[in-house]
């Protein structure tokens, strides 16, 4: 096949660690920038995000071996290479019982599509992509099918639909078919093997930024060498290649157009597809927008979000959240502290200022971790670093590990010189310095991976109808991202979800969200709209955990 297939051992390891809502069993982190993934403290879903108090993930059903083998044989027979003149055999789906977590078994369909490993080499090695179709339960049959694009990079489109977000998928399929695409390098779409190397930080020492960067670059280089030795073509994992996969899927299904529905990194991929294949698109929904040049985040966005959360936190008795963060960082700057994490069986770790910057910046991202932040800082001010220690250990563990697809994807998307200069300038002003993006962008320098160039990251203009869905408390893809993109879309609309972070409430916090998405994708008139979701209720005592 020209690409490394996932072995049974690989699949088992992936289920243990990388199952995402974006992943699936408890996986604790969602991408903060580049490869860093953010801890999520027990969202009210089975959503992943990377150990116990942090993210829960949705599980893909295990397959009966004989049934899965038969389905794979059918799919492989139907996913033939390109024929002369660019024609392709139709993509044929086979029945598939989709076992959701809490919403029963859904009658779906499964197929596998073969695409070029590199689209510039159509006769070269190929990669097999998995697609699960949710057949429409309503609609007039004239609405373009919707391709769902998961976040990450590295998330499973199929896996996202298995958990608590299922009701939104169910609402959309009342209008048209929904196609759950596992992007190249994810889930059953030829995920590269895990790297055997990882950096382990010394629990007895505070993390020092510059020393950590050197160690992480060495680990990344070691992983890159290991992947290349095993035959992984890292240049095949770029957002541009994935955008061309979507066009191949449309052609293989014989569709005039498709619509796209992306979340987080999935919006970054959707926007690349708009640029490359806009005439093939009917409509696009972007939930938590990540623009072409937004791979590294603006540091001051974290400071603004901390200020916004400080206002909300007063209702739960936290009167000075910003001051608490500053005081904790100042104390740790003068003298590192030590905490024993209850999430790690009492494991002790020495916590420095940069450890705390990383932990706080990441905790700002999503509601599940936002809810913990005020108490974590209040306890730290009193000298109890146990909650902070849990965050610190999980951040350190994730920093030290790399996966091929996310690493290659993020490095390829990169950043323009202007974006990098702005990020560096804001880091000098931010309370958290460059922690929001660490170890990027410096880590990417000298890795020898593909960069898609500034044409990929250039401002985008299009007449494709786009609905931007943004949360006012989103610390991963802030509302400002969508506002910056909107002028380039002559048929752009906004749905502002007041009180939503980068978590389930952006999907489920108000019934109008799903209705708005369905109306837009069905081609019904949609106006700019704002809706409210319940504000976060902050944890006020460790006994609540």
SULWOZI-V459307 format. One record per pair of residues at least 24 apart in sequence whose C-alpha atoms are under 10 Angstrom apart, sorted by the first residue. I is the first residue (numbers start at 1). J is the second residue. Records with the same first field share a line. If there is no record, write none. Layout:
# SULWOZI-V459307
I: J / J
This chain:
# SULWOZI-V459307
1: 114 / 116 / 117 / 124 / 125 / 126 / 127 / 128 / 190
2: 116 / 117 / 124 / 125 / 126 / 127 / 231 / 232 / 233
3: 117 / 125 / 126 / 127 / 128 / 185 / 190 / 191 / 192 / 230 / 231 / 232 / 233 / 236
4: 127 / 185 / 190 / 191 / 192 / 193 / 227 / 230 / 231 / 232 / 233
5: 127 / 128 / 185 / 188 / 189 / 190 / 191 / 192 / 193 / 232
6: 185 / 186 / 187 / 188 / 189 / 190 / 191 / 192 / 193 / 194
7: 190 / 191 / 192 / 193
9: 193
10: 191 / 192 / 193 / 194
11: 187 / 188 / 191 / 193 / 194
13: 193 / 194
14: 186 / 187 / 191 / 193 / 194
15: 57 / 59 / 60 / 187
16: 50
17: 48 / 49 / 50 / 51
18: 48 / 49 / 50 / 57 / 154 / 155 / 186 / 187 / 403
19: 47 / 48 / 49 / 50 / 56 / 57 / 58 / 59 / 60 / 154 / 155 / 156 / 159 / 160 / 186 / 187
20: 46 / 47 / 48 / 49 / 50 / 55 / 56 / 57 / 58 / 59 / 150 / 151 / 152 / 154 / 155 / 156 / 157 / 159 / 160 / 187
21: 45 / 46 / 47 / 48 / 49 / 50 / 55 / 56 / 57 / 58 / 59 / 150 / 151 / 152 / 154 / 155 / 156 / 157 / 158 / 159 / 160 / 161 / 162 / 163 / 164 / 165
22: 47 / 48 / 49 / 50 / 57 / 58 / 150 / 151 / 152 / 153 / 154 / 155 / 156 / 157 / 158 / 159 / 160 / 161 / 186 / 263 / 264 / 265
23: 47 / 48 / 49 / 50 / 55 / 56 / 57 / 58 / 59 / 60 / 150 / 151 / 152 / 154 / 155 / 156 / 157 / 158 / 159 / 160 / 186 / 187
24: 48 / 49 / 50 / 55 / 56 / 57 / 58 / 59 / 60 / 155 / 156 / 159 / 160 / 162 / 163 / 187
25: 49 / 50 / 51 / 55 / 56 / 57 / 58 / 59 / 60
26: 50 / 51 / 52 / 53 / 54 / 55 / 56 / 57 / 58 / 59
27: 51 / 52 / 54 / 55 / 56 / 57 / 58
28: 52 / 53 / 54 / 55 / 56 / 57 / 394 / 395 / 398
29: 54 / 55 / 56 / 152 / 362 / 394 / 395 / 398
30: 55 / 151 / 152 / 153 / 154 / 155 / 362 / 365 / 366 / 476 / 502
31: 151 / 152 / 153 / 154 / 264 / 265 / 362 / 365 / 406 / 437 / 476
32: 152 / 295 / 296 / 297 / 361 / 362 / 363 / 365 / 435 / 436 / 437 / 438 / 475 / 476 / 477
33: 152 / 294 / 295 / 296 / 297 / 362 / 410 / 435 / 436 / 437 / 438 / 439 / 440 / 441 / 476
34: 152 / 153 / 295 / 296 / 297 / 406 / 407 / 408 / 409 / 410 / 411 / 413 / 414 / 437 / 438 / 439 / 440 / 441 / 443 / 444
35: 152 / 153 / 154 / 398 / 399 / 401 / 402 / 403 / 404 / 405 / 406 / 407 / 408 / 409 / 410 / 411 / 437 / 438 / 439 / 440 / 443
36: 362 / 395 / 396 / 398 / 399 / 400 / 401 / 402 / 406 / 407 / 436 / 437 / 438 / 439 / 440
37: 152 / 362 / 394 / 395 / 398 / 399
38: 358 / 359 / 361 / 362 / 363 / 364 / 365 / 366 / 369 / 391 / 394 / 395 / 398 / 476
39: 359 / 362 / 363 / 364 / 365 / 366 / 368 / 369 / 390 / 391 / 392 / 394 / 395 / 398
40: 362 / 363 / 364 / 365 / 366 / 367 / 368 / 369 / 370 / 371 / 372 / 391 / 503
41: 363 / 366 / 367 / 368 / 369 / 370 / 371 / 372 / 391 / 545
42: 367 / 368 / 369 / 371 / 545
43: 366 / 367 / 368 / 369 / 371 / 503 / 504 / 505
44: 164 / 367 / 368 / 503 / 504 / 505
45: 101 / 163 / 164 / 165 / 503 / 504
46: 101 / 102 / 160 / 162 / 163 / 164 / 165
47: 159 / 160 / 162 / 163 / 164 / 165 / 503 / 504
48: 155 / 159 / 160 / 163
49: 152 / 155
50: 394 / 395 / 398
51: 343 / 344 / 394
52: 343 / 344
53: 342 / 343 / 368 / 369 / 390 / 391 / 545
54: 343 / 368 / 369 / 390 / 391 / 394
55: 368 / 369
56: 163
57: 101 / 159 / 160 / 162 / 163 / 164
58: 100 / 101 / 158 / 159 / 160 / 161 / 162 / 163 / 164
59: 99 / 100 / 101 / 159 / 160 / 162 / 163
60: 98 / 99 / 100 / 101 / 156 / 158 / 159 / 160 / 161 / 162 / 163 / 187
61: 97 / 98 / 99 / 100 / 101 / 105 / 159 / 162
62: 99
63: 96 / 97
67: 96
68: 96
70: 94
71: 95 / 96 / 109 / 110 / 111 / 112
72: 110 / 111 / 112 / 130
73: 112
74: 110 / 111 / 112
75: 110 / 111 / 112 / 113 / 114 / 128 / 130
76: 111 / 112 / 113 / 114 / 128
77: 112 / 113
78: 111 / 112 / 113 / 114 / 252
79: 111 / 112 / 113 / 114 / 115 / 128 / 129 / 252
80: 112 / 113 / 114 / 115 / 252
81: 113 / 114 / 115 / 116 / 122 / 123 / 126
82: 114 / 115 / 116 / 122 / 123 / 252
86: 122 / 251
87: 251 / 252
88: 248 / 251 / 252 / 253 / 254
89: 251 / 252 / 253 / 254
90: 249 / 251 / 252 / 253 / 254
91: 249 / 250 / 251 / 252 / 253 / 254
92: 252 / 253
93: 131 / 132 / 133 / 253
94: 132 / 133
95: 132 / 133
96: 132 / 133 / 134
98: 132 / 134 / 158 / 161 / 162
99: 162 / 163
100: 159 / 160 / 161 / 162 / 163 / 164 / 166
101: 161 / 162 / 163 / 164 / 166
102: 162 / 163 / 164 / 166
103: 162 / 163 / 164 / 166 / 167
104: 162
105: 162
106: 134 / 135 / 162 / 170
107: 133 / 134 / 135
108: 132 / 133 / 134 / 135 / 136 / 178 / 179
109: 133 / 134 / 135 / 179
110: 134 / 179 / 180
112: 181 / 188 / 189 / 249
113: 189 / 245 / 248 / 249 / 252 / 253
114: 189 / 245 / 248 / 249 / 252
115: 184 / 241 / 242 / 244 / 245 / 246 / 248 / 249
116: 236 / 241 / 244 / 245 / 248
117: 184 / 233 / 235 / 236 / 237 / 241 / 242 / 245
118: 233 / 235 / 236 / 237 / 238 / 240 / 241 / 242 / 244 / 245
119: 236 / 240 / 241 / 242 / 244 / 245 / 248
120: 241
127: 184 / 185 / 189 / 190 / 191 / 236 / 245
128: 183 / 184 / 185 / 188 / 189 / 190
129: 181 / 182 / 183 / 184 / 185 / 186 / 187 / 188 / 189 / 190 / 191 / 245 / 249
130: 156 / 157 / 158 / 180 / 181 / 182 / 183 / 184 / 186 / 187 / 188 / 189 / 190
131: 157 / 158 / 179 / 180 / 181 / 182 / 183 / 188 / 189 / 249
132: 157 / 158 / 178 / 179 / 180 / 181 / 182
133: 158 / 173 / 177 / 178 / 179 / 180 / 181
134: 169 / 170 / 172 / 173 / 176 / 177 / 178 / 179 / 180
135: 173 / 174 / 175 / 176 / 177 / 178 / 179
136: 170 / 171 / 172 / 173 / 174 / 175 / 176 / 177 / 178
137: 170 / 171 / 172 / 173 / 174 / 175 / 176 / 177
138: 171 / 172 / 173 / 174 / 175 / 176 / 177
139: 172 / 173 / 174 / 175 / 176 / 177 / 522
140: 174 / 175 / 176 / 522
141: 175 / 176 / 177
142: 175 / 176 / 522
143: 175 / 176 / 177 / 257 / 258 / 259 / 282 / 521 / 522 / 523
144: 175 / 176 / 177 / 178 / 255 / 256 / 257 / 258 / 259 / 260 / 281 / 282 / 283 / 521 / 522 / 523
145: 172 / 173 / 175 / 176 / 177 / 178 / 179 / 250 / 255 / 257 / 258 / 259 / 260 / 282 / 283 / 521 / 522
146: 172 / 173 / 175 / 176 / 177 / 178 / 179 / 180 / 257 / 258 / 259 / 260 / 261 / 281 / 282 / 283 / 284 / 285 / 521
147: 177 / 178 / 179 / 180 / 181 / 246 / 249 / 250 / 258 / 259 / 260 / 261 / 262 / 270 / 284
148: 178 / 179 / 180 / 181 / 182 / 259 / 260 / 261 / 262 / 263 / 266 / 267 / 270 / 285
149: 179 / 180 / 181 / 182 / 183 / 246 / 260 / 261 / 262 / 263 / 264 / 265 / 266 / 267 / 268 / 269 / 270 / 286
150: 180 / 181 / 182 / 183 / 261 / 262 / 263 / 264 / 265 / 266 / 267 / 269
151: 262 / 263 / 264 / 265 / 266 / 267 / 268 / 269 / 287 / 288
152: 263 / 264 / 265 / 266 / 405 / 406 / 409 / 410
153: 183 / 185 / 186 / 238 / 239 / 264 / 265 / 266 / 268 / 269 / 405 / 406 / 407 / 408 / 409 / 410
154: 182 / 183 / 184 / 185 / 186 / 187 / 191 / 265 / 266 / 403 / 404 / 405 / 406 / 407 / 409
155: 182 / 183 / 185 / 186 / 187 / 265 / 266 / 406
156: 180 / 181 / 182 / 183 / 184 / 185 / 186 / 187 / 188 / 189
157: 181 / 182 / 183 / 186 / 187 / 262 / 263 / 266
158: 182 / 183 / 187 / 188
159: 187
164: 504 / 507 / 508
165: 504 / 505 / 507 / 508
166: 507 / 508
167: 507 / 508 / 514
168: 507 / 508 / 511 / 513 / 514 / 515 / 517 / 518
169: 514 / 518
170: 514
171: 514 / 515 / 517 / 518
172: 514 / 515 / 517 / 518 / 519 / 521 / 522
173: 518
174: 518 / 522
175: 518 / 519 / 521 / 522 / 523
176: 518 / 521 / 522
178: 259 / 260 / 261
179: 249 / 258 / 259 / 260 / 261
181: 245 / 246 / 249
183: 237 / 239 / 241 / 242 / 243 / 245 / 246 / 266 / 269 / 405
184: 236 / 237 / 238 / 239 / 241 / 242 / 245 / 405
185: 236 / 237 / 242 / 403 / 404 / 405 / 406
186: 405 / 406
191: 232 / 403 / 404 / 405
192: 227 / 230 / 231 / 232 / 233 / 234 / 403 / 404 / 405
193: 226 / 227 / 230 / 232 / 403 / 404 / 405
194: 223 / 226 / 227 / 401 / 402 / 403 / 404
195: 219 / 220 / 222 / 223 / 224 / 225 / 226 / 227 / 401 / 402 / 403 / 404
196: 222 / 223 / 226 / 227 / 401 / 402
197: 222 / 223 / 226 / 400 / 401 / 402
198: 222 / 223 / 397 / 398 / 399 / 400 / 401 / 402
199: 396 / 397 / 398 / 399 / 400 / 401 / 402
200: 396 / 397 / 398 / 399 / 400 / 401
201: 349 / 393 / 396 / 397 / 399 / 400
202: 349 / 350 / 396
203: 338 / 347 / 348 / 349 / 350 / 351 / 392 / 393 / 396
204: 338 / 348 / 349 / 350 / 351
205: 336 / 337 / 338 / 349 / 350 / 351 / 352
206: 332 / 336 / 337 / 338 / 349 / 350 / 351 / 352 / 353 / 354 / 355 / 356 / 392
207: 336 / 350 / 351 / 352 / 353 / 354 / 355 / 356 / 358 / 392 / 396
208: 352 / 353 / 354 / 355
209: 353 / 354 / 355 / 434 / 435 / 438 / 439
210: 439
212: 396 / 399 / 400 / 438 / 439
213: 399 / 438 / 439 / 440 / 442 / 443
214: 439 / 442 / 443
215: 400
216: 399 / 400 / 401 / 402 / 439 / 443
217: 400 / 439 / 442 / 443 / 444 / 445 / 446 / 447
218: 443 / 447
219: 400 / 401 / 402
220: 400 / 401 / 402 / 403 / 404 / 407 / 443 / 444 / 447
221: 443 / 446 / 447 / 448
223: 401 / 402 / 403 / 404
224: 402 / 403 / 404 / 407 / 408 / 447 / 448 / 449
227: 403 / 404
232: 404 / 405
233: 404 / 408
234: 404 / 405 / 407 / 408 / 409 / 412 / 449 / 450
235: 405 / 408 / 409 / 412 / 448 / 449 / 450 / 451
236: 405 / 408 / 409 / 450
237: 404 / 405 / 406 / 407 / 408 / 409 / 410 / 411 / 412 / 449 / 450
238: 269 / 405 / 406 / 407 / 408 / 409 / 410 / 411 / 412 / 413 / 450 / 451 / 452
239: 265 / 266 / 268 / 269 / 270 / 271 / 272 / 273 / 292 / 408 / 409 / 410 / 412 / 413 / 452 / 456
240: 269 / 272 / 273 / 275 / 276 / 409 / 412 / 413 / 452 / 456
241: 269 / 272 / 273 / 409
242: 269 / 270 / 272 / 273 / 409
243: 268 / 269 / 270 / 271 / 272 / 273 / 274 / 275 / 276 / 277
244: 272 / 273 / 276 / 277
245: 273
246: 270 / 273 / 277 / 280
247: 273 / 276 / 277 / 278 / 280 / 281
250: 280 / 281
251: 280
255: 280
256: 280 / 281 / 282
257: 281 / 282 / 283
258: 282 / 283 / 284
259: 283 / 284 / 285 / 464 / 465 / 466 / 521 / 522
260: 284 / 285 / 286 / 466 / 521
261: 285 / 286 / 287 / 466 / 467 / 517 / 521
262: 286 / 287 / 288 / 289 / 290
263: 287 / 288 / 289 / 290 / 469 / 477 / 502
264: 288 / 289 / 290 / 291 / 476 / 477 / 502
265: 289 / 290 / 291 / 294 / 295 / 410 / 477
266: 290
267: 291 / 292 / 468
268: 292 / 293 / 294 / 295 / 413
271: 460 / 462 / 466 / 485
272: 456 / 457 / 460
274: 460 / 461 / 462 / 463 / 464 / 466
275: 456 / 458 / 459 / 460 / 461 / 462
276: 456
278: 462 / 463 / 464
279: 462 / 463 / 464
280: 464
281: 464 / 465
282: 464 / 465 / 466 / 521 / 522 / 523
283: 463 / 464 / 465 / 466 / 467 / 491 / 520 / 521 / 522 / 523
284: 464 / 465 / 466 / 467 / 468 / 492 / 517 / 520 / 521
285: 465 / 466 / 467 / 468 / 469 / 492 / 493 / 494 / 517 / 520 / 521
286: 466 / 467 / 468 / 469 / 470 / 482 / 494 / 495 / 517
287: 467 / 468 / 469 / 470 / 471 / 477 / 482 / 495 / 502 / 506 / 507 / 517
288: 468 / 469 / 470 / 471 / 474 / 475 / 476 / 477 / 478 / 479 / 481 / 482 / 501 / 502 / 503 / 506
289: 468 / 469 / 470 / 471 / 476 / 477 / 478 / 479 / 480 / 481 / 482 / 483 / 484 / 485
290: 476 / 477 / 478 / 479 / 481 / 482 / 485
291: 457 / 458 / 459 / 460 / 477 / 481 / 482 / 484 / 485
292: 413 / 414 / 415 / 416 / 454 / 455 / 456 / 457 / 458 / 459 / 460 / 485
293: 413 / 414 / 415 / 416 / 418 / 419 / 420 / 454 / 456 / 457 / 458 / 459 / 481
294: 413 / 414 / 415 / 416 / 419 / 457 / 477 / 481
295: 409 / 410 / 411 / 412 / 413 / 414 / 415 / 419 / 437 / 440 / 441 / 457 / 477
296: 410 / 413 / 414 / 415 / 419 / 420 / 423 / 436 / 437 / 438 / 440 / 441
297: 415 / 419 / 420 / 422 / 423 / 434 / 436 / 437 / 440 / 475 / 476 / 477 / 478 / 481
298: 419 / 420 / 422 / 423 / 424 / 425 / 426 / 427 / 430 / 434 / 436 / 437 / 478 / 481
299: 361 / 422 / 423 / 424 / 425 / 426 / 427 / 428 / 429 / 430 / 431 / 432 / 433 / 434 / 435 / 436 / 437
300: 423 / 425 / 426 / 427 / 428 / 429 / 430 / 431 / 432 / 433 / 434 / 436
301: 361 / 426 / 430 / 436 / 474 / 475 / 476 / 477 / 478 / 479 / 480
302: 360 / 361 / 362 / 363 / 364 / 365 / 430 / 431 / 432 / 435 / 436 / 474 / 475 / 476 / 478
303: 361 / 364 / 429 / 430 / 431 / 432 / 475
304: 430 / 473 / 475
305: 361 / 364 / 365 / 472 / 473 / 474 / 475 / 478
306: 360 / 361 / 364 / 370 / 373 / 473 / 475
308: 472 / 473 / 499
309: 364 / 370 / 371 / 373 / 374 / 473 / 499 / 535 / 536
310: 374
312: 499 / 535 / 536 / 537 / 538
313: 370 / 371 / 373 / 374 / 535 / 536 / 537 / 538 / 539
314: 374 / 538
315: 537 / 538
316: 374 / 536 / 537 / 538 / 539 / 540
317: 374 / 538 / 540
318: 374 / 375 / 378 / 538 / 540
319: 374
320: 374 / 378
321: 373 / 374 / 375 / 377 / 378
322: 374 / 377 / 431
323: 377
324: 374 / 376 / 377 / 378 / 379 / 380 / 381
325: 356 / 357 / 360 / 373 / 374 / 376 / 377 / 378 / 380 / 381 / 431 / 432
326: 357 / 377 / 431 / 432
327: 377 / 380 / 381
328: 353 / 356 / 357 / 377 / 378 / 379 / 380 / 381 / 382 / 383
329: 353 / 354 / 355 / 356 / 357 / 360 / 377 / 380 / 381 / 431 / 432
331: 380 / 381 / 383
332: 356 / 380
337: 380 / 383 / 384 / 385 / 389
338: 383 / 384 / 385 / 386 / 388 / 389
339: 380 / 383 / 384 / 385 / 386 / 387 / 388 / 389 / 390 / 392
340: 384 / 385 / 386 / 387 / 388 / 389 / 390 / 393
341: 385 / 386 / 387 / 388 / 389 / 390 / 391 / 392 / 393
342: 386 / 387 / 389 / 390
343: 386 / 387 / 389 / 390 / 391 / 393 / 394
344: 389 / 390 / 393 / 394
346: 386 / 389 / 390
347: 386 / 389 / 390 / 393
348: 385 / 386 / 389 / 390 / 393
349: 385 / 386 / 388 / 389 / 390 / 392 / 393
350: 385 / 389 / 392 / 393
351: 385 / 388 / 389 / 392 / 393
352: 392
353: 432
354: 392 / 432 / 433 / 434 / 435
355: 388 / 389 / 391 / 392 / 393 / 395 / 396 / 435
356: 388 / 389 / 391 / 392 / 432 / 435
357: 392 / 431 / 432 / 433 / 434 / 435 / 436
358: 391 / 392 / 395 / 396 / 432 / 433 / 434 / 435 / 436 / 437 / 438
359: 388 / 389 / 390 / 391 / 392 / 393 / 394 / 395 / 396 / 432 / 435 / 436
360: 388 / 391 / 392 / 432 / 435 / 436
361: 431 / 432 / 433 / 434 / 435 / 436 / 437 / 475 / 476
362: 391 / 395 / 435 / 436 / 437 / 475 / 476
363: 391 / 475
364: 436 / 473 / 474 / 475 / 476 / 501 / 502
365: 436 / 473 / 474 / 475 / 476 / 477 / 478 / 501 / 502 / 503
366: 473 / 474 / 475 / 476 / 500 / 501 / 502 / 503 / 504 / 505
367: 473 / 474 / 475 / 499 / 500 / 501 / 502 / 503 / 504 / 505 / 535 / 536 / 537 / 538
368: 501 / 502 / 503 / 504 / 536 / 537 / 538
369: 503 / 538
370: 473 / 475 / 501 / 536 / 537 / 538 / 539
371: 536 / 537 / 538 / 539 / 540
372: 537 / 538 / 539 / 540 / 541 / 542 / 545
373: 538 / 539 / 540
374: 538 / 539 / 540
375: 538 / 539 / 540 / 541 / 542
376: 539 / 540 / 541 / 542
378: 540
379: 541 / 542
387: 542
399: 438 / 439
407: 444 / 449
408: 444 / 447 / 449 / 450 / 451
409: 449 / 450 / 451 / 452
410: 440 / 441 / 444 / 450 / 451
411: 440 / 441 / 443 / 444 / 445 / 447 / 448 / 449 / 450 / 451 / 452
412: 444 / 449 / 450 / 451 / 452 / 453 / 456
413: 450 / 451 / 452 / 453 / 454 / 456 / 457
414: 440 / 441 / 444 / 450 / 451 / 452 / 453 / 454 / 456 / 457
415: 441 / 451 / 452 / 453 / 454 / 456 / 457 / 458
416: 453 / 454 / 455 / 456 / 457 / 458
417: 454
419: 457
436: 475 / 476
459: 484 / 485 / 487 / 488
460: 485 / 486 / 487 / 488 / 489
461: 485 / 486 / 487 / 488 / 489 / 490
462: 487 / 488 / 489 / 490 / 491 / 492
463: 488 / 489 / 490 / 491 / 492
464: 489 / 490 / 491 / 492
465: 489 / 490 / 491 / 492 / 493 / 520 / 521 / 523
466: 490 / 491 / 492 / 493 / 494 / 520 / 521
467: 491 / 492 / 493 / 494 / 495 / 516 / 517 / 520 / 521 / 526 / 527 / 528
468: 492 / 493 / 494 / 495 / 496 / 517 / 528
469: 493 / 494 / 495 / 496 / 497 / 506 / 507 / 513 / 516 / 517 / 529 / 530
470: 494 / 495 / 496 / 497 / 498 / 499 / 500 / 501 / 502 / 506 / 530
471: 495 / 496 / 497 / 498 / 499 / 500 / 501 / 502 / 503 / 505 / 506 / 507 / 530 / 531 / 532 / 533
472: 496 / 497 / 498 / 499 / 500 / 501 / 502 / 506 / 532
473: 497 / 498 / 499 / 500 / 501 / 502 / 503 / 506 / 535 / 536
474: 498 / 499 / 500 / 501 / 502 / 503 / 506
475: 500 / 501 / 502 / 503
476: 501 / 502 / 503
477: 501 / 502
478: 502
492: 527 / 528
493: 520 / 526 / 527 / 528 / 529
494: 526 / 527 / 528 / 529 / 530
495: 526 / 527 / 528 / 529 / 530 / 531
496: 528 / 529 / 530 / 531 / 532
497: 529 / 530 / 531 / 532 / 533
498: 530 / 531 / 532 / 533 / 534 / 535
499: 531 / 532 / 533 / 534 / 535 / 536
500: 531 / 532 / 533 / 534 / 535 / 536
501: 533 / 535 / 536
505: 532 / 533 / 534 / 535 / 536
506: 532 / 533
507: 533
508: 533
509: 533 / 534 / 535
510: 534
